[in-house]
Amino acid sequence: MFREMRRSKQVLAEELCIDILNKATAGVLAVSGDDDYPYAVPLSYVYRDNRIYFHGAKTGHKLDGIMRNEKVSFCVIEKDDVVPEEYTTYFRSVIVFGKARVLESEEDKRIALEVLADKYSPNHKEGTIKEIEKSLAHTAIVEISIEHMSGKESIELTKMR
């Protein structure tokens, strides 16, 4: 169902992919957009238990795309160092494919928001609780259940490892 990577020497192990997903703070979500155009949007997220979570408004282009087609992809770039004298880029990235759904239960939404807050505001527990209570009713939380994950790095980085 999912393609194997052509340059198999540059494939990252699953543990390294998960490490990258845990460390990175932004990724790009791609959904089926209006008039069958792909729609890709950068966003903050958190990875947990083979799932990606993000939050946003209850209406908009990305939610319309998810409602139209639950299949999405999400990409994170960990490293992107241009090396002009070598005419190349030393890169490392991860892409996931999965099915997205908007969380409905208040409890599921609360848990996801707490996990997001733990990543982005780990030392503000008191403020986190207040912020969650304030925004819970008017915030959409999306969960992507990962069906396939792959990571790749430049051949130069592969040779350095």
Steps between C-alpha positions, in 0.01 A plus 500: 500500500776747591805531279838385617770762494712484188826588676492234769843593643358835610198360686479591869413239762157532660653596837682792339180608321315501832784694664479763225120524538542547875770769471367711213255778575341557159390291205297531183159337470376414151129440434277475198412864441241687299447395137734201555802725555728378780499731800811499720518708815774535764394441859611416852433145611585228744580131439371240745436125470515482120275803465544867413282762674448864412242764580338788318177675417180299461462615139740553215680359200685215677190375682297515179769289333500246784120476489519443123775238525643364826824389332780749567876527506718690743866592453766619743843627400759456773808610312544715190858620468594642162862421410572734207852373428362146459191608303278309738295511815553286809143415595303271729122476491204283590169459323195321635182390329187439698135564563392820672195553713370785709476397864148530634510405866593770747726256685696406185536867408619589849762223500631608158521863610688399814751302291544797266550733798754261654706530181478876445450637854638233734560734793161669504262239644274750674462715191446191286193395696350849473576524127346158430182592688479831315551354151358146517152583368618693194808299403520210256747225580607268219655158547693333219527123544824412326476219246845541343812690600830544323807709554782591271832679526755621250761248392766720662335467842457126447872467435581699817305258721 
